[in-house]
């Protein structure tokens, strides 16, 4: 999704305006954002409409033009469902939106865009942004890039390391390394103003500078959501079984993030809430349920009709391959010998055997849950927090 910042109508909410510091109304909020990106003189909605003769004639024929004039004067409120009927925006009911121009050509879409929103899966981000970089070589102004993509890929050469959407966009060399990521993470210059701009009475937005943990957890939660779906289906939604699984998988997630970040964000607050809802519902948890019920099979692929890409599958393979490398060995707490990090992640190992090598059935997740080695999840967390496990090379750092 790309586009320029354009005006919207006055009086967006009948129950009062939404404040953002000194920006009180929706249009004032847009003005703040325009000034931030050097677009102080944005095109108001009426100018956008009047500049297109075909649009103007269509509105007049439908007797719809007058309501835009009244809205511009502040005499009435326009909502997205009304504007949608006139062909201007997506069907976000009762949400004021800018008019959108929809194109199918990538170059036309991004050529002079002020803001580019990346909604691609992490598996597709690299290819598209390498293409975009060709179009932006001669740009004078630098666009804001907002990435909604999470997850990782694993690379084993020249040394084992992860590739996140941020690194993919970085490698395309198309921006000044100041962009916001969903929830909203990244450079403070953009993060805080965008969080304030997006914040609404019924839409809470947090901001955070820890981009690494956000992207890694974004991939990990999809991995463990598949297992959560399996456990739910195999135990007839047993609350006790799901709580045991939650304890094990979150301890593995904490362990893995301590390998990838020196001081990772704690699995609490918004991060824990996001993880919880992903394990509870979502396409990856649904996929796990369908596998356990026998309605889907791993050999049917990870692109499911009506659901899209099940990103947890490729993430299982990426994390397993990465954490299996002997060059990343850590000291086993009980056996006192070096082992690959994946040996301390029984749930991840089992998911790999179910989804990728396909040597075990979904029932194996319950065996991993019973944990015959009697490892306490709390001990795994303590190991991660008390030992120097951080591996800078995993992020491509010396």
FINU-71558 format. One record per residue (C-alpha): x, y, z; residue in one letter; residue number from 0. Coordinates in pm, whole numbers, always signed. Layout:
NODE      X      Y      Z rest  nr
NODE      X      Y      Z    a NUM
...
***
This chain:
NODE      X      Y      Z rest  nr
NODE     +0     +0     +0    x   0
NODE   +155   +329   -107    x   1
NODE    +43   +685   -163    x   2
NODE    +78  +1052    -94    x   3
NODE    -59  +1229   +211    x   4
NODE   -388  +1388   +110    x   5
NODE   -655  +1568   +307    x   6
NODE   -961  +1424   +476    x   7
NODE  -1279  +1577   +601    x   8
NODE  -1336  +1785   +914    x   9
NODE  -1523  +1659  +1221    x  10
NODE  -1426  +1296  +1185    x  11
NODE  -1609  +1182  +1497    x  12
NODE  -1944  +1296  +1621    x  13
NODE  -1843  +1216  +1977    x  14
NODE  -1546  +1453  +1979    x  15
NODE  -1209  +1493  +1817    x  16
NODE   -901  +1288  +1887    x  17
NODE   -611  +1480  +2039    x  18
NODE   -245  +1435  +1947    x  19
NODE    -47  +1684  +2155    x  20
NODE   -144  +2012  +1988    x  21
NODE   -313  +1839  +1695    x  22
NODE   -676  +1813  +1798    x  23
NODE   -879  +1706  +1493    x  24
NODE   -819  +1445  +1223    x  25
NODE   -712  +1705   +969    x  26
NODE   -486  +1868  +1228    x  27
NODE   -328  +1527  +1287    x  28
NODE   -270  +1495   +914    x  29
NODE   -116  +1843   +907    x  30
NODE   +126  +1736  +1181    x  31
NODE   +225  +1431   +977    x  32
NODE   +259  +1639   +660    x  33
NODE   +493  +1881   +835    x  34
NODE   +698  +1591   +968    x  35
NODE   +771  +1466   +617    x  36
NODE   +803  +1811   +465    x  37
NODE   +458  +1819   +305    x  38
NODE   +306  +2110   +492    x  39
NODE    +83  +2216   +203    x  40
NODE   -112  +1897   +146    x  41
NODE   -399  +1869   -103    x  42
NODE   -737  +1888    +74    x  43
NODE  -1004  +1644    -33    x  44
NODE  -1199  +1897   -238    x  45
NODE   -890  +1977   -448    x  46
NODE   -828  +1607   -506    x  47
NODE  -1186  +1569   -626    x  48
NODE  -1194  +1887   -834    x  49
NODE   -867  +1805  -1009    x  50
NODE  -1026  +1502  -1175    x  51
NODE  -1299  +1596  -1421    x  52
NODE  -1426  +1238  -1449    x  53
NODE  -1457  +1211  -1070    x  54
NODE  -1627  +1548  -1045    x  55
NODE  -1884  +1459  -1313    x  56
NODE  -1950  +1121  -1151    x  57
NODE  -2020  +1282   -812    x  58
NODE  -2245  +1547   -965    x  59
NODE  -2443  +1284  -1157    x  60
NODE  -2496  +1092   -835    x  61
NODE  -2588  +1409   -646    x  62
NODE  -2299  +1327   -410    x  63
NODE  -2075  +1630   -460    x  64
NODE  -2263  +1855   -216    x  65
NODE  -2188  +1633    +84    x  66
NODE  -1813  +1675    +25    x  67
NODE  -1857  +2052    +17    x  68
NODE  -2058  +2041   +340    x  69
NODE  -1797  +1815   +502    x  70
NODE  -1520  +2051   +398    x  71
NODE  -1710  +2340   +558    x  72
NODE  -1751  +2139   +876    x  73
NODE  -2129  +2113   +845    x  74
NODE  -2138  +1733   +840    x  75
NODE  -1929  +1422   +900    x  76
NODE  -1820  +1184   +625    x  77
NODE  -1735   +824   +710    x  78
NODE  -1552   +560   +511    x  79
NODE  -1864   +361   +423    x  80
NODE  -2012   +670   +253    x  81
NODE  -1691   +754    +69    x  82
NODE  -1654   +389    -34    x  83
NODE  -1983   +406   -223    x  84
NODE  -1834   +693   -420    x  85
NODE  -1528   +484   -506    x  86
NODE  -1269   +655   -290    x  87
NODE  -1144   +420    -18    x  88
NODE  -1147    +79   +148    x  89
NODE  -1444    -51   +344    x  90
NODE  -1334    +49   +693    x  91
NODE  -1674   +130   +834    x  92
NODE  -1703   +456  +1029    x  93
NODE  -1334   +534   +981    x  94
NODE  -1241   +860   +805    x  95
NODE   -990   +788   +528    x  96
NODE   -799   +966   +254    x  97
NODE   -906   +887   -104    x  98
NODE   -688   +611   -249    x  99
NODE   -563   +566   -602    x 100
NODE   -523   +195   -671    x 101
NODE   -266    +88   -929    x 102
NODE   -125   -249  -1032    x 103
NODE   +215   -129  -1152    x 104
NODE   +485   -127   -882    x 105
NODE   +688   +153  -1039    x 106
NODE   +384   +380  -1070    x 107
NODE   +286   +304   -712    x 108
NODE   +616   +387   -543    x 109
NODE   +778   +640   -779    x 110
NODE   +689   +958   -589    x 111
NODE   +518   +814   -280    x 112
NODE   +576   +999    +48    x 113
NODE   +499   +689   +255    x 114
NODE   +535   +323   +156    x 115
NODE   +362    +59   +368    x 116
NODE   +511   -288   +334    x 117
NODE   +241   -545   +398    x 118
NODE   +425   -831   +229    x 119
NODE   +520  -1155   +403    x 120
NODE   +884  -1159   +510    x 121
NODE   +948  -1425   +245    x 122
NODE   +853  -1177    -30    x 123
NODE  +1001   -855   +109    x 124
NODE  +1355   -893    -27    x 125
NODE  +1258   -941   -392    x 126
NODE  +1010   -652   -399    x 127
NODE  +1236   -400   -226    x 128
NODE  +1529   -490   -450    x 129
NODE  +1298   -399   -739    x 130
NODE  +1186    -76   -569    x 131
NODE  +1548    +28   -519    x 132
NODE  +1589    +50   -898    x 133
NODE  +1311   +309   -918    x 134
NODE  +1438   +522   -630    x 135
NODE  +1801   +569   -732    x 136
NODE  +1736   +922   -859    x 137
NODE  +1493  +1034   -588    x 138
NODE  +1579  +1360   -416    x 139
NODE  +1343  +1322   -120    x 140
NODE  +1349  +1017   +106    x 141
NODE  +1016   +838   +171    x 142
NODE   +903   +694   +502    x 143
NODE   +882   +314   +499    x 144
NODE   +637   +151   +739    x 145
NODE   +690   -225   +749    x 146
NODE   +415   -452   +877    x 147
NODE   +627   -757   +800    x 148
NODE   +771   -979  +1072    x 149
NODE   +957  -1308  +1086    x 150
NODE  +1301  -1422   +978    x 151
NODE  +1497  -1619   +722    x 152
NODE  +1812  -1814   +808    x 153
NODE  +2140  -1792   +618    x 154
NODE  +2429  -2027   +694    x 155
NODE  +2703  -1859   +488    x 156
NODE  +2955  -1713   +554    x 157
NODE  +2847  -1772   +916    x 158
NODE  +2503  -1869  +1052    x 159
NODE  +2288  -1558  +1085    x 160
NODE  +1930  -1438  +1055    x 161
NODE  +1779  -1208   +795    x 162
NODE  +1485   -998   +913    x 163
NODE  +1259   -773   +701    x 164
NODE  +1454   -475   +836    x 165
NODE  +1780   -617   +701    x 166
NODE  +1616   -693   +366    x 167
NODE  +1501   -333   +332    x 168
NODE  +1840   -210   +455    x 169
NODE  +2023   -414   +193    x 170
NODE  +1813   -258    -82    x 171
NODE  +1981    +75    +10    x 172
NODE  +1668   +275    -57    x 173
NODE  +1623   +491   +248    x 174
NODE  +1804   +671   +527    x 175
NODE  +1754   +394   +785    x 176
NODE  +1474   +577   +962    x 177
NODE  +1149   +387   +926    x 178
NODE   +877   +266  +1156    x 179
NODE   +778    -96  +1202    x 180
NODE   +438   -217  +1319    x 181
NODE   +368   -176  +1691    x 182
NODE   +547    +77  +1625    x 183
NODE   +921     +5  +1640    x 184
NODE  +1220   +180  +1490    x 185
NODE  +1374   +524  +1490    x 186
NODE  +1220   +759  +1747    x 187
NODE  +1196  +1043  +1493    x 188
NODE   +923   +855  +1305    x 189
NODE   +803   +607  +1566    x 190
NODE   +641   +842  +1814    x 191
NODE   +468  +1079  +1564    x 192
NODE   +328   +784  +1369    x 193
NODE   +205   +615  +1687    x 194
NODE    +26   +937  +1788    x 195
NODE   -117   +977  +1439    x 196
NODE   -259   +623  +1435    x 197
NODE   -390   +628  +1791    x 198
NODE   -770   +643  +1812    x 199
NODE  -1026   +604  +2096    x 200
NODE  -1074   +237  +2006    x 201
NODE   -732   +164  +1858    x 202
NODE   -443   +172  +2103    x 203
NODE    -93   +204  +1958    x 204
NODE   +226   +139  +2154    x 205
NODE   +573   +232  +2041    x 206
NODE   +902    +60  +2116    x 207
NODE  +1263    +96  +2000    x 208
NODE  +1348   -278  +2021    x 209
NODE  +1309   -369  +1656    x 210
NODE  +1511   -693  +1678    x 211
NODE  +1297   -853  +1949    x 212
NODE   +981   -740  +1769    x 213
NODE  +1079   -905  +1440    x 214
NODE  +1222  -1220  +1598    x 215
NODE   +919  -1265  +1824    x 216
NODE   +700  -1201  +1522    x 217
NODE   +850  -1511  +1363    x 218
NODE   +866  -1719  +1680    x 219
NODE   +505  -1666  +1781    x 220
NODE   +395  -1807  +1442    x 221
NODE   +616  -2112  +1499    x 222
NODE   +468  -2191  +1837    x 223
NODE   +113  -2099  +1733    x 224
NODE   +111  -2404  +1506    x 225
NODE   +196  -2623  +1804    x 226
NODE    -67  -2449  +2015    x 227
NODE   -330  -2535  +1755    x 228
NODE   -219  -2899  +1757    x 229
NODE   -237  -2920  +2136    x 230
NODE   -582  -2761  +2142    x 231
NODE   -718  -3009  +1886    x 232
NODE   -551  -3319  +2033    x 233
NODE   -661  -3248  +2392    x 234
NODE  -1015  -3132  +2309    x 235
NODE   -930  -2775  +2410    x 236
NODE   -794  -2879  +2750    x 237
NODE   -712  -2560  +2939    x 238
NODE   -451  -2738  +3151    x 239
NODE   -270  -2882  +2848    x 240
NODE   -272  -2545  +2676    x 241
NODE   -129  -2375  +2984    x 242
NODE   +154  -2631  +3005    x 243
NODE   +229  -2576  +2636    x 244
NODE   +224  -2199  +2688    x 245
NODE   +480  -2231  +2968    x 246
NODE   +715  -2443  +2757    x 247
NODE   +689  -2244  +2435    x 248
NODE   +732  -1904  +2599    x 249
NODE  +1042  -2029  +2782    x 250
NODE  +1187  -2143  +2448    x 251
NODE  +1102  -1806  +2292    x 252
NODE  +1280  -1623  +2574    x 253
NODE  +1581  -1856  +2539    x 254
NODE  +1606  -1793  +2164    x 255
NODE  +1574  -1415  +2190    x 256
NODE  +1862  -1409  +2439    x 257
NODE  +2077  -1564  +2167    x 258
NODE  +1979  -1293  +1920    x 259
NODE  +1969   -977  +2131    x 260
NODE  +2198   -860  +2409    x 261
NODE  +1914   -708  +2612    x 262
NODE  +1590   -834  +2456    x 263
NODE  +1257   -687  +2553    x 264
NODE  +1092   -891  +2827    x 265
NODE   +805  -1117  +2723    x 266
NODE   +551   -902  +2905    x 267
NODE   +296   -630  +2839    x 268
NODE   +208   -575  +2471    x 269
NODE   +460   -837  +2353    x 270
NODE   +307  -1105  +2576    x 271
NODE    -46  -1001  +2477    x 272
NODE    +43  -1027  +2107    x 273
NODE   +199  -1370  +2162    x 274
NODE   -103  -1490  +2361    x 275
NODE   -362  -1391  +2102    x 276
NODE   -154  -1545  +1821    x 277
NODE   -131  -1876  +2006    x 278
NODE   -502  -1860  +2085    x 279
NODE   -634  -1765  +1740    x 280
NODE   -499  -1688  +1396    x 281
NODE   -410  -1870  +1078    x 282
NODE   -105  -2050  +1222    x 283
NODE   -301  -2187  +1520    x 284
NODE   -583  -2282  +1281    x 285
NODE   -332  -2464  +1060    x 286
NODE   -205  -2663  +1359    x 287
NODE   -561  -2762  +1446    x 288
NODE   -631  -2878  +1091    x 289
NODE   -313  -3088  +1088    x 290
NODE   -402  -3252  +1419    x 291
NODE   -756  -3327  +1299    x 292
NODE   -624  -3478   +976    x 293
NODE   -802  -3222   +758    x 294
NODE   -468  -3096   +626    x 295
NODE   -130  -3263   +575    x 296
NODE   +219  -3108   +581    x 297
NODE   +282  -3225   +223    x 298
NODE     -7  -3005   +105    x 299
NODE   +218  -2700   +138    x 300
NODE   +201  -2384   +345    x 301
NODE    -17  -2175   +112    x 302
NODE   -376  -2254   +202    x 303
NODE   -675  -2140     -3    x 304
NODE   -881  -1888   +192    x 305
NODE   -609  -1842   +455    x 306
NODE   -304  -1738   +258    x 307
NODE    +55  -1815   +356    x 308
NODE   +110  -2003   +683    x 309
NODE   +432  -1826   +774    x 310
NODE   +502  -2039  +1078    x 311
NODE   +605  -2334   +859    x 312
NODE   +902  -2163   +692    x 313
NODE   +990  -2003  +1026    x 314
NODE  +1015  -2348  +1189    x 315
NODE  +1267  -2453   +927    x 316
NODE  +1463  -2127   +953    x 317
NODE  +1496  -2132  +1332    x 318
NODE  +1574  -2505  +1344    x 319
NODE  +1849  -2486  +1082    x 320
NODE  +1998  -2180  +1244    x 321
NODE  +1997  -2315  +1599    x 322
NODE  +2133  -2654  +1490    x 323
NODE  +2472  -2511  +1389    x 324
NODE  +2763  -2640  +1598    x 325
NODE  +2933  -2300  +1573    x 326
NODE  +2658  -2166  +1802    x 327
NODE  +2702  -2434  +2069    x 328
NODE  +2610  -2347  +2427    x 329
NODE  +2692  -2532  +2746    x 330
NODE  +2424  -2780  +2851    x 331
NODE  +2332  -2696  +3213    x 332
NODE  +2310  -3057  +3336    x 333
NODE  +2538  -3258  +3107    x 334
NODE  +2805  -2985  +3122    x 335
NODE  +2899  -3027  +2757    x 336
NODE  +2851  -2807  +2449    x 337
NODE  +2533  -2869  +2252    x 338
NODE  +2355  -2691  +1968    x 339
NODE  +2096  -2442  +2103    x 340
NODE  +1812  -2637  +1942    x 341
NODE  +1880  -2924  +2185    x 342
NODE  +1741  -2702  +2460    x 343
NODE  +1423  -2635  +2258    x 344
NODE  +1224  -2964  +2250    x 345
NODE   +905  -2803  +2117    x 346
NODE  +1089  -2648  +1821    x 347
NODE  +1264  -2980  +1746    x 348
NODE   +932  -3164  +1748    x 349
NODE   +762  -2910  +1521    x 350
NODE  +1049  -2952  +1274    x 351
NODE  +1005  -3330  +1273    x 352
NODE   +630  -3291  +1216    x 353
NODE   +627  -3012   +957    x 354
NODE   +959  -3028   +772    x 355
NODE  +1125  -3372   +793    x 356
NODE   +778  -3527   +842    x 357
NODE   +916  -3818  +1040    x 358
NODE   +658  -3780  +1316    x 359
NODE   +284  -3720  +1335    x 360
NODE   +106  -3437  +1516    x 361
NODE    +73  -3665  +1821    x 362
NODE   +444  -3611  +1884    x 363
NODE   +371  -3262  +2016    x 364
NODE   +204  -3418  +2322    x 365
NODE   +514  -3627  +2390    x 366
NODE   +726  -3313  +2376    x 367
NODE   +476  -3150  +2609    x 368
NODE   +518  -3427  +2864    x 369
NODE   +892  -3357  +2850    x 370
NODE  +1039  -3688  +2964    x 371
NODE  +1359  -3508  +3067    x 372
NODE  +1156  -3319  +3329    x 373
NODE  +1300  -2981  +3231    x 374
NODE  +1128  -2700  +3418    x 375
NODE  +1046  -2409  +3181    x 376
NODE  +1155  -2172  +3457    x 377
NODE  +1504  -2328  +3452    x 378
NODE  +1536  -2267  +3078    x 379
NODE  +1456  -1900  +3134    x 380
NODE  +1706  -1878  +3419    x 381
NODE  +1974  -2036  +3199    x 382
NODE  +1913  -1780  +2926    x 383
NODE  +1920  -1488  +3166    x 384
NODE  +2219  -1598  +3372    x 385
NODE  +2458  -1711  +3098    x 386
NODE  +2623  -1507  +2827    x 387
NODE  +2437  -1663  +2535    x 388
NODE  +2420  -1354  +2313    x 389
NODE  +2567  -1424  +1968    x 390
NODE  +2622  -1095  +1777    x 391
NODE  +2711  -1292  +1462    x 392
NODE  +2350  -1409  +1436    x 393
NODE  +2254  -1054  +1339    x 394
NODE  +2548  -1019  +1104    x 395
NODE  +2748   -819  +1358    x 396
NODE  +3120   -877  +1428    x 397
***
